[in-house]
Amino acid sequence: MTNGILDGQYAPVREELTVTDLEITGEIPAHLDGRYARIGPNPFTDPDPATYHLFTGDGMVHGVRLRDGRAEWYRNRWVRHADLARRMGERPRPGGTHAGMDYAVNTNVLGHAGRTFALVEAGSRPYELTDEFETIGPCDFDGTLPGGYTAHPHRDPDTGELHAVSYFFGWGSKVRYTVLSRSGRIRKVVDIPTTGSPMMHDFSLTDRYVVLYDLPVTFDVRSITAGAPPRIAGPVTSLLSRVVGRRTLPEPLVAAAIRSRRGAAPGLPYSWTPGYPARVGLLPREGTASDVRWYDVDPCYVFHPLNAYEDGDTVVLDVVRHPRMFATTTVPGEGATSLERWTVDRAAGRVRTERVDDRPQEFPRHDERRVGRPYRYGYSVGIDIAGADLGEGEHADLSVFEPDAVLKNDLLTRKTEVHRFGPGRIASEFSFVPASDTSAEDEGVLMGYVLNTATDRSDLVFLDAATLEHIGSVHLPARVPSGFHGNWIPDETRR
């Protein structure tokens, strides 16, 4: 049996490699001094295709070290959360977890305060890695992190601090905003009431506001009792339905529930919730939870915003919109995505929406020197849905989604340029790196992994961000499976 997310571009690789003799085509921009790292699911052992979920596979980091126009090494390493370490015949790494939440760390990887972190969400803590991506252990930022963290923090370009919004079903009807200092310690915590227990995958940041996306994908209590005898599952589900999303659960109770599920079939415990209010919240960065103001939007889901900024009495939000999520399937694909602009009119108390680009796309990125500020260019991965013309609410199997292009959206002229990689080439997320601290917004390089299905190997590809022309490629000795997020980690972020 196959499920489309254990085969082809998603099929896990079986070896950890360290390779220093790497072939290069074209050139590597000489100003790049650091590591490009990307993470994604890569099950260590073969899971049951009938129950495996893309979001729960063991995480593997793939990275290339660049310096002086050279590629010094390629490494791929599993992130050894406790269960994986045991399965690999190793001792779990030291470090405390939150409420027993210690599962596949597979969603994002970045550098901060001279350290490297692998990130996941929904109640788990980050895992710290060495510069060579070996696992150090779970991290609570020197004892300052209360609870779990997020997969999508955003760095303030002025202060260098990481802002984050985290969610966890055990917190009841709230999410948590934190600020991580440049030294790597949490300096601010604000708990924000929500309608229920939402899957708040990402958020946006402006000069004055934290932007919250409280949308109708919420915790499904049936996931806790899945597989239990009906005489137990029914009453427990009924009880939890009256508690989850309403009250904070004691951490020992959550830990016990998680232990009881150990060894059970994995799955995603979040689903589409009809009737749950869809809304955007503005929290003043220097305010408290009582200062949040909410604005209604049409039901939809946003995994990834592009950027946000303030324009007078309005707040401009550019987002990749999904019509629905996890309503009829447990993988993304229920209707084609689009890039939209949501303008929050604070004076009128409403949100205006407009379509920027209707090409199916995801993984939006921009020049992160412009986080929270007016900007012009956004980059995303264009998705060829194998000829499918998906309408609102229609579903496509994830196995036919083949990202085959990088899109450059000009938010000023509303024009989109496209770089296609050609037949048999499947792209991952591309990150923008400026040529210098003072260079123009699109003066720099885009970099990301591209799979060559003919050779079953991947390349680290460099594009000129201004023209989208190919600059060069590092040819890797292995395939990088289609996965999630990556970042450029410049050498200056090391200790």
TORDO-112346 format. One record per residue (C-alpha): x, y, z. Coordinates in steps of 0.5 Angstrom, whole numbers, plus 500, padded with zeros to 3 digits. Each point is the difference from the previous one (the first is absolute). Example, Ala and Ser with C-alpha at 12.3 -4.5 7.8 and 13.67 -1.06 7.14 Angstrom:
// residues 2
525491516;502507498;
//
This chain:
// residues 495
500500500;502507498;498507503;504505495;504503506;505494501;501499493;504504494;502507502;498499508;503493500;505500506;507499499;504495505;507502501;503506504;506503495;506504501;502502493;506505499;501499492;494504497;500501493;498507498;497503493;500507499;502505506;498500508;500508502;506501503;497504506;496494502;504498507;496495504;495494499;494499497;495495504;493497498;496495504;495496499;496493501;505494499;497494504;506496503;496493499;494498496;494503502;493497499;498504493;492499502;502505506;506504499;499507500;505505496;500505506;503494505;506497497;506500503;504506499;507500495;504507499;504500494;505506499;506502496;505505503;503505495;506505500;504504495;496497494;501493503;495494502;504497506;495495502;494497500;496496506;494497501;498498507;494498504;498504506;500495506;493502504;500495505;496494497;504500494;507500504;497494503;498497493;507501498;504497506;502506503;499504506;494505500;504507501;499504506;495505501;493502503;494499495;493503501;494496503;504494497;499503493;507497497;498498492;503501493;504507500;499501492;497507498;505505500;508501502;503507501;506503504;499505506;505503505;506495497;496494501;496496495;493497501;495495497;493502501;493497500;493503503;494498504;503499507;507497499;507504501;505501495;506496500;507503500;505497495;508501499;502504494;501493496;493499502;501495505;495499506;501504506;493499503;494504502;501507501;496505505;504506499;504499506;494499504;496506498;495496495;493499503;497494497;501498492;502505494;499501493;502498493;500507498;503506504;502506496;506504502;499508501;505503495;502506505;500496506;502493498;495497505;496494498;493501501;495494500;493498501;499493502;494495501;499494504;493496501;501500508;500507501;493501498;497506497;507504499;506500496;507503503;504506497;507500502;506504498;507497500;506505502;506500495;504496506;495494499;496501506;492502501;499507502;492500499;494496500;493502499;494495500;495501495;493498500;497496494;493497498;503493501;506496499;502502493;506498496;503507500;506497495;503507499;499508501;502506498;504506503;500508498;503505504;495501505;496494499;500492501;495498495;496493502;496495495;495497504;497496495;495494500;505494500;500498508;502494504;496494499;499496507;498494496;507499498;502499508;495494500;501497493;501492501;497500507;495495501;493503499;498500507;506504502;500504494;493503500;500503507;507502500;499504493;493503503;504502506;506503497;495504495;498504506;507502502;505500494;500507497;496503506;505498506;507500502;502492501;505498505;507498497;500494504;493498497;502502493;507496501;496494502;495500494;506501495;503494504;494496499;500501492;508498500;500494494;493502498;499502492;503507499;495505497;499508500;495502506;498506496;494501496;495505496;495502505;494503496;497506504;506502504;501507499;506502495;503507502;506504500;503503507;505506501;504499506;504507502;507497501;500504506;493499502;497494504;495495498;494505502;502504494;499495495;495503495;497494495;497501493;496495496;502497494;497494495;501493502;507498498;507498502;507503500;506496501;505505498;499508499;505503496;501507504;496505503;501508501;496506502;497505496;497506504;494497503;500494496;505493501;501497494;501492500;502496494;499493501;499493496;493498501;497493500;493499499;499495505;505495504;499493503;493500499;499494495;508498500;506500505;504503495;500507497;497500493;493502501;499506495;506503496;503506504;501507498;504506503;495505503;501507503;496501506;499507502;498501507;496507501;501501507;495507500;495496496;501493504;500496494;505496495;500501493;503495495;502499493;504495496;507502499;502494496;495494498;506495499;500494504;506501505;503499507;506501504;500508499;507504502;502507500;506504501;500499508;503507501;493502498;496496506;495505502;501505495;498503493;503495495;499499492;502492499;498494502;503493498;496493500;500493497;495499495;496494500;498496494;494496502;501495494;495503496;495500505;495506500;498501507;494504502;498502507;500494505;503495495;505495502;506498496;505494503;506503503;504495496;498504493;503507503;506501496;504507502;503501493;501508501;502506504;496506499;502507501;494504502;501508499;495503505;500507497;499498493;496494501;504496495;503493501;506497497;501493500;507495500;498493498;505495501;498495495;497493499;501495506;503506504;496501507;502506504;500501508;499507503;505505498;503505505;502507498;507503502;502507499;507501496;502505506;497504506;498506496;498497493;494501497;494496502;500495494;508500499;502493503;499493499;495495500;502493503;496493501;500493498;498497494;499493498;502497494;495494499;505497494;506499505;496500507;505505502;499507502;503507499;501506504;498505495;502507500;496505496;501508499;494503504;500506495;499496494;499493502;505497496;504494502;507502503;503493502;498493503;503496505;499493498;498495507;502493500;493499503;493501499;497506505;492497500;495505500;499503506;499507504;504506502;507502499;505506502;506503498;504500507;506505499;507499503;499506504;494497504;505495503;503500507;
//
